[in-house]
Amino acid sequence: MTARSVMFAIAALLASGIAAAHTGTGLGAGFGSGLLHPIVGWDHLLAAVAVGLWAARHPSRTALMLPLVFLGAMTTGIVLGLGGAMLPGAEPAILGSLIVFGGALVLKRRIPAGLAAAVLALFAVFHGNAHGAEMPIAARLFTYGSGLLLATAILHGTGILAGRLAHPLVLRWVGVAIGSVGLWMLAAG
């Protein structure tokens, strides 16, 4: 990743409209809809990639564990949402996750694995809760949920790969961009 590609990505994000993955409109009910859901909203897309980028700053074993923690906590949030338990402040928490995840990338020091896992789990429950509460009525939990989790895992993996290949300075600038998008979406709210 070069500084030019980071600046292009920032410009593309700012030129696009606000697109949240949690609009309540639903894309459909099957595996494919679940697979597309994390990609159509900047909040989920950036958060999932940021999890991978953050994980890449850790040793290999931890780098794999952190996305699994996110996916497990997200699944818990999905089940809570499907059961009708909507967490208060879910959307601001989701946008706040972009600010926190971006901030973690900006730091020069690596955040200890236990603290990183706890922070990821907390925000993942909010992400999952919004997905579960707004899952299309016709959606089958297993098919739609499997697509949603698979797409999120792929985005985590993409982030890990990019994080391993990118220069640390580029990762810091990407962190600034992700955090800035979170602030911008929160303010535009």
C-alpha positions as MATLAB code, in Angstrom:
seq = 'MTARSVMFAIAALLASGIAAAHTGTGLGAGFGSGLLHPIVGWDHLLAAVAVGLWAARHPSRTALMLPLVFLGAMTTGIVLGLGGAMLPGAEPAILGSLIVFGGALVLKRRIPAGLAAAVLALFAVFHGNAHGAEMPIAARLFTYGSGLLLATAILHGTGILAGRLAHPLVLRWVGVAIGSVGLWMLAAG';
ca = [
       0.000    0.000    0.000;
       1.329    3.380   -0.982;
       0.436    6.801    0.332;
      -1.235    7.502   -3.022;
      -3.524    4.457   -2.696;
      -4.427    5.465    0.867;
      -5.310    8.980   -0.287;
      -7.370    7.545   -3.158;
      -9.264    5.316   -0.718;
      -9.944    8.269    1.593;
     -11.199   10.365   -1.330;
     -13.465    7.533   -2.488;
     -14.910    7.162    0.998;
     -15.573   10.870    1.348;
     -17.093   11.120   -2.133;
     -19.524    8.292   -1.479;
     -22.758    8.802    0.373;
     -23.282    7.605    3.914;
     -24.134    3.937    3.658;
     -24.726    2.111    6.892;
     -25.172   -1.627    6.898;
     -27.904   -1.291    9.509;
     -30.630    0.501    7.621;
     -33.330   -2.044    8.390;
     -34.214   -2.506    4.731;
     -32.574   -5.890    4.285;
     -31.164   -7.200    1.038;
     -32.906  -10.531    1.008;
     -33.010  -13.712    2.983;
     -30.476  -16.236    1.742;
     -26.776  -17.016    1.938;
     -25.911  -14.581   -0.861;
     -27.700  -11.726    0.877;
     -25.863  -12.460    4.096;
     -22.606  -12.593    2.140;
     -23.259   -9.176    0.558;
     -24.487   -7.446    3.705;
     -21.060   -6.599    5.210;
     -19.872   -5.209    1.903;
     -22.695   -2.733    1.242;
     -22.279   -0.645    4.385;
     -19.112    1.316    5.100;
     -19.497    0.834    8.838;
     -19.349   -2.953    8.701;
     -16.846   -3.111    5.836;
     -14.354   -0.787    7.508;
     -14.799   -2.374   10.936;
     -14.219   -5.889    9.593;
     -11.100   -4.888    7.662;
      -9.845   -2.850   10.638;
     -10.153   -5.921   12.880;
      -7.828   -7.770   10.505;
      -5.401   -4.855   10.261;
      -5.301   -4.588   14.060;
      -4.837   -8.347   14.394;
      -1.925   -8.225   11.935;
       0.036   -6.142   14.431;
       0.156   -9.180   16.735;
       2.067  -12.461   16.485;
       0.515  -15.070   14.184;
      -1.381  -17.026   16.827;
      -2.976  -13.902   18.291;
      -3.588  -12.526   14.800;
      -5.855  -15.510   14.157;
      -7.474  -15.456   17.597;
      -8.644  -11.832   17.512;
     -10.921  -12.207   14.445;
     -12.325  -15.415   15.940;
     -13.174  -13.505   19.121;
     -14.913  -10.877   17.000;
     -16.884  -13.488   15.056;
     -17.903  -15.336   18.225;
     -19.072  -12.167   19.974;
     -20.813  -11.002   16.811;
     -22.703  -14.307   16.715;
     -23.790  -13.729   20.316;
     -25.051  -10.283   19.342;
     -26.939  -11.729   16.366;
     -28.723  -14.229   18.618;
     -29.591  -11.466   21.104;
     -30.975   -9.304   18.305;
     -33.013  -12.144   16.857;
     -34.439  -12.716   20.318;
     -35.641   -9.121   20.443;
     -32.953   -7.792   22.796;
     -31.842   -4.592   21.080;
     -28.840   -3.056   22.815;
     -29.264    0.663   23.448;
     -26.953    2.869   21.416;
     -26.014    0.110   18.975;
     -25.496    2.346   15.941;
     -23.339    4.934   17.787;
     -21.346    2.033   19.297;
     -20.781    0.570   15.837;
     -19.527    3.907   14.521;
     -17.502    4.307   17.712;
     -15.823    1.009   16.886;
     -14.392    2.613   13.741;
     -12.924    5.385   15.860;
     -11.444    2.945   18.384;
     -10.171    0.458   15.782;
      -8.679    3.308   13.738;
      -7.077    4.674   16.899;
      -5.560    1.275   17.670;
      -3.906    1.331   14.256;
      -2.502    4.812   14.845;
      -0.752    3.820   18.078;
       2.898    2.890   17.765;
       2.618    0.315   20.551;
       0.750   -2.924   20.224;
      -2.234   -3.196   22.562;
      -1.974   -6.357   24.720;
      -3.874   -9.302   23.240;
      -6.268   -9.675   26.184;
      -7.298   -6.021   26.095;
      -7.585   -6.094   22.293;
      -9.806   -9.199   22.496;
     -12.048   -7.577   25.126;
     -12.443   -4.391   23.082;
     -13.153   -6.358   19.900;
     -15.690   -8.574   21.683;
     -17.537   -5.602   23.148;
     -17.934   -3.876   19.801;
     -18.675   -7.150   17.988;
     -21.705   -7.748   20.207;
     -23.089   -4.379   19.071;
     -22.349   -5.173   15.414;
     -24.032   -8.564   15.704;
     -26.969   -7.193   17.671;
     -27.759   -4.702   14.922;
     -27.504   -7.458   12.305;
     -29.753   -9.788   14.286;
     -32.363   -7.147   15.101;
     -32.528   -5.984   11.491;
     -32.173   -9.352    9.797;
     -34.796   -9.636    7.061;
     -37.916  -11.342    8.378;
     -37.703  -14.047    5.710;
     -34.032  -14.712    6.495;
     -33.050  -18.110    7.693;
     -30.617  -17.703   10.546;
     -28.301  -20.434    9.316;
     -28.104  -19.462    5.636;
     -28.153  -15.675    6.006;
     -26.022  -15.786    9.164;
     -23.480  -18.108    7.552;
     -23.071  -15.731    4.621;
     -22.729  -12.778    6.977;
     -20.089  -14.499    9.119;
     -18.182  -15.822    6.101;
     -18.008  -12.376    4.479;
     -16.867  -10.863    7.774;
     -14.183  -13.544    8.125;
     -12.987  -12.873    4.564;
     -12.759   -9.151    5.329;
     -10.801   -9.953    8.507;
      -8.427  -12.107    6.457;
      -8.034   -9.343    3.892;
      -7.141   -6.955    6.697;
      -4.588   -9.375    8.151;
      -2.940   -9.840    4.754;
      -2.883   -6.099    4.049;
      -1.599   -5.430    7.557;
       1.268   -7.872    7.113;
       2.240   -6.349    3.755;
       1.806   -2.643    4.504;
       4.428   -0.378    5.986;
       3.608    0.632    9.614;
       3.336    4.291    8.592;
       0.748    3.403    5.964;
      -1.209    1.452    8.591;
      -1.239    4.509   10.828;
      -2.640    6.624    8.000;
      -5.243    3.961    7.273;
      -6.125    4.090   10.971;
      -6.556    7.862   10.728;
      -8.813    7.373    7.699;
     -10.950    4.689    9.372;
     -11.302    6.717   12.565;
     -12.134    9.842   10.549;
     -14.865    8.021    8.631;
     -16.302    6.845   11.962;
     -16.309   10.418   13.304;
     -17.810   11.736   10.088;
     -20.604    9.128   10.025;
     -21.315    9.687   13.729;
     -21.551   13.453   13.199;
     -23.726   13.021   10.082;
     -25.851   10.542   12.038;
];
